[in-house]
Every structure is written in C-alpha cells, then in structure tokens.
Amino acid sequence: MKNSNILLLVISLISINSFSQKKNSFDLLVMTKLGEINNDKILDSAMVKQDTINEFKPFRLEIYFGTKTGDKKLF
C-alpha cells in the first residue's frame, strides 16, 4: 500500500511538472492597427497575437493608448 501511494505521488508530480512547463506563448503577430481610439488626438494601437503552443490556439488582444509624452500604455 505504501509503495502504491509513493508511485501515485511520483506520477502526479511528473504530470504537474510537465503541465506547468507549457507557458502561453503569444508569439505569432496576427494583426496590428493604428488609430485614434479614445478621441484624445493621440495615436493609439491594437495588436492581435496568437498562442502557438496551446492546442486550442487562443488569441490575445492588446490595446495600447498613446500618452502625451509619446509613450504607449497597455490597457
């Protein structure tokens, strides 16, 4: 009984470790658009990226608002 519990624990740790190594990798840039989103006369941008590691291939939308200093702030 004790050996089976240890074996179950080892199998669980291996599966947890392999699952935790799969990180989201949104490295495929699908589309980028520039424009004025919030009517402040400052150029904003939106980017769509796709996760290439996940089997379901989810998308991520990132919206960046421009600031008066010329920087972009992720919203």
Buried (B, 14 or more C-beta within 10 A) or exposed (E): EEEEEEEEEEEEEEEEEEEEEEEEEBEEEEEEEEEEBEEEEBBBBBBBBBBEEEEEEEEEEBBBBBEEEEEBEEE
